[in-house]
Amino acid sequence: MPQVYLRAESEASSGVASASPATVPGSPAVSGALQRLDTPASVPTLQTRCGVLGRRAQTRRFASLALLLSLAISPPAALAVSGSCSGALNILVSQGAFLAVGDQATIEIPIGSGPITGGAANTITINRIRYELDCNANFALGVPCTDQGDIMSYEGDSTIVSSGTSCNGLTWTSNVPAGGGATNEIVFTPSSPITLAANTPTDGTTCAFSFKVRLDNLEPTMGATSDSTPSQVEVVAGYSTALPADTTCDNGLHSGNSTTGFIDICPTCTGDSCTTSVCNTTTGACDTTPLVSSPCADTDGNNCTTAGCEAAPGNPSVGVCVQTHRTQTCTGDDCTSAVCNTTTGQCDFTPLVSQPCADTDGNDCTTAGCEAGGANNHGICVQTHQVQQPCTTTTTTSTQSSTTTTTSAPGGCTSMPATGCRQAAPGASSVRITRGTSDATRGFRWRWRKGAVTDVSDFGDPIAGSDVYHLCVYDASAAPKPLMEMDVPQGGTCNGLPCWPAAGSVGFSYRNRSGIPDGITGMRLTAGVTGKASVQADGKGASLPIPALGLTLPVTVQLVLGTTSECWQTTYPTEIRNSATQFSAKGP
């Protein structure tokens, strides 16, 4: 709903005589180029705003105090003329609460008069009225004022409407008929001069005219043309006494009155790449909206992330630039790792060679594992990654003549420890079993040293043989036995190399980074006379069959060769540590 503001700040300036000689009835002629200023009777200052906003009254006196004093002290006989000439006018602004750029306002100027004395009929004749489009409030507001720049523009003479008993039939023209903002002072001229009696009210009943203006630009908030009221455009209407004067009273004097007002406009609303900021023409505040998902400056140097705008946490009315708005997702599989390359923004794939993968062939004599060779540097799951040969095949034929074939590895840990095994010297054997919270902290370590006489042939032929070594762990609890069984097949290749490289003439060593099938990654078998033979075994990772720890003593660890009677053993009657995460002991 438009609001109407009354801006009436009558400036009670005294009348001003023209520079040419003037004759006042009953007085001698005034000779020479003189200006006469007489202080008129008090003119009440009128300032009323129809709406919610108020405006301070301003009274401007343009009389020269020094001249008045000199005239009062020693008035020359030639200036016997006395009287006053006071025009009056108001500014009414009809607008929305706050103008945005492009919005219009209607300016109405009611015309009246103040006290007029010393004339035959005490009347004032109005020839022109001046309107200042936008004035800098940091300077004096009058006719003319200091132009603030391209803020407001005049919408042209076609928008002028004349009203009032004395002005209803008049037409008005201006110095810029087509309108615009290049000329700050708009000079309005009626089709015929307007003559008013003294003290004619400025309520628009007698005479008024209106026209439209438009907001072209918001006021600057800094710089030489900015002022202290960036949300208000100061305007002025009034008369000029410069000859030919805009007004003339019938006493030969001229009025230079002016009145000021203002137009409420939106503030400058500044957003950014993630936030729009738009003036609310009802409240005069800047309403902000986040530009969700709009691009914004990418500053993290990471090509795996894309910056984008998101609503700010805690303040959803504004947006913020989030560097991780979108993240490149790289998906691998059991045999392939996938990591985004922060330089290229592409996914780099690496085969997880010898990593365990799904065993789907149902063949106990083969162990599945990852190998290189897939497309785009992917790993592939190979069912024959490790092969144990030969294998025992059992065929069962049913009464319906169907045949089922099962292939399995020979031997294994029995439910009870084997007997007759070689023993290590007292205190020369140790064991440590660790149950960590991650694969990297799951481990098995067994050392059997200074053992009973062992010939190199007692170990079999791990390089070219087909047997299996079984590491078995037992305790005295009622849990099913063995607690752990870890198989290490003879022969085969591990990570592209022989699993059992030669280790001299007295033994053998085993290396398998992947730990397939049961987590053993290294083993060393050394033959020797009593006190010189030794066995070492190490394992780690997810494949280790670690039981629930907190074992029941005594604990026995054995190495058994396939289905033969060859075995090496230590029984630990005491522990060094026995907790839910680790068991360690020395013995026997």
Stockholm file with secondary structure:
# STOCKHOLM 1.0

chainA/1-588         MPQVYLRAESEASSGVASASPATVPGSPAVSGALQRLDTPASVPTLQTRCGVLGRRAQTRRFASLALLLSLAISPPAALAVSGSCSGALNILVSQGAFLAVGDQATIEIPIGSGPITGGAANTITINRIRYELDCNANFALGVPCTDQGDIMSYEGDSTIVSSGTSCNGLTWTSNVPAGGGATNEIVFTPSSPITLAANTPTDGTTCAFSFKVRLDNLEPTMGATSDSTPSQVEVVAGYSTALPADTTCDNGLHSGNSTTGFIDICPTCTGDSCTTSVCNTTTGACDTTPLVSSPCADTDGNNCTTAGCEAAPGNPSVGVCVQTHRTQTCTGDDCTSAVCNTTTGQCDFTPLVSQPCADTDGNDCTTAGCEAGGANNHGICVQTHQVQQPCTTTTTTSTQSSTTTTTSAPGGCTSMPATGCRQAAPGASSVRITRGTSDATRGFRWRWRKGAVTDVSDFGDPIAGSDVYHLCVYDASAAPKPLMEMDVPQGGTCNGLPCWPAAGSVGFSYRNRSGIPDGITGMRLTAGVTGKASVQADGKGASLPIPALGLTLPVTVQLVLGTTSECWQTTYPTEIRNSATQFSAKGP
#=GR chainA/1-588 SS CCEEEEECCCCCCCEEECSSCCCCTTSCCCCSSCCCEECCSCCCCCCCCSSSCCCCCCCCCCCCHHHHHHHHHSCCGGGCCCCBCCEEECEEEEECSSBCTTCEEEEEEEEEECCCBSSSSCEEEECCEEEEEEECTTSCCSSSCCBCCSSEEECCGGGCEEESTTTTTCCEEESCTTCBSSCSEEEEEESSCEEEETTCCSSSSSCEEEEEEEECSCCCSSSTTCCSCTTEEEEEEECCCSSSCSEEETTSEECCCEEEEEEEBCCCCCCBTTEEEEECTTTCSEEEEECTTCCCCCCSCCTTEEEEEEEETTEEEEEEEEEEEEECCCCCBTTEEEEECTTTCSEEEEECTTCBCCCCSCCTTEEEEEEECCGGGCEEEEEEEEECSSCEEEEEECTTSCEEEEEECSCCCCSSCCSSCEEBCTTCEEEEEECCSSGGGCEEEEEEEEESCBCGGGGCCTTTCCCEEEEEEECSSSSCSCSEEEEEESSCEETTEESSCBCCSSEEEEECTTCTTTSEEEEEEECBSTTTEEEEEEEESTTSCCCCSSCCSSEEEEEEETTSSCEEEEEESSCSEESSSEEEEEEC
#=GC SS_cons         CCEEEEECCCCCCCEEECSSCCCCTTSCCCCSSCCCEECCSCCCCCCCCSSSCCCCCCCCCCCCHHHHHHHHHSCCGGGCCCCBCCEEECEEEEECSSBCTTCEEEEEEEEEECCCBSSSSCEEEECCEEEEEEECTTSCCSSSCCBCCSSEEECCGGGCEEESTTTTTCCEEESCTTCBSSCSEEEEEESSCEEEETTCCSSSSSCEEEEEEEECSCCCSSSTTCCSCTTEEEEEEECCCSSSCSEEETTSEECCCEEEEEEEBCCCCCCBTTEEEEECTTTCSEEEEECTTCCCCCCSCCTTEEEEEEEETTEEEEEEEEEEEEECCCCCBTTEEEEECTTTCSEEEEECTTCBCCCCSCCTTEEEEEEECCGGGCEEEEEEEEECSSCEEEEEECTTSCEEEEEECSCCCCSSCCSSCEEBCTTCEEEEEECCSSGGGCEEEEEEEEESCBCGGGGCCTTTCCCEEEEEEECSSSSCSCSEEEEEESSCEETTEESSCBCCSSEEEEECTTCTTTSEEEEEEECBSTTTEEEEEEEESTTSCCCCSSCCSSEEEEEEETTSSCEEEEEESSCSEESSSEEEEEEC
//
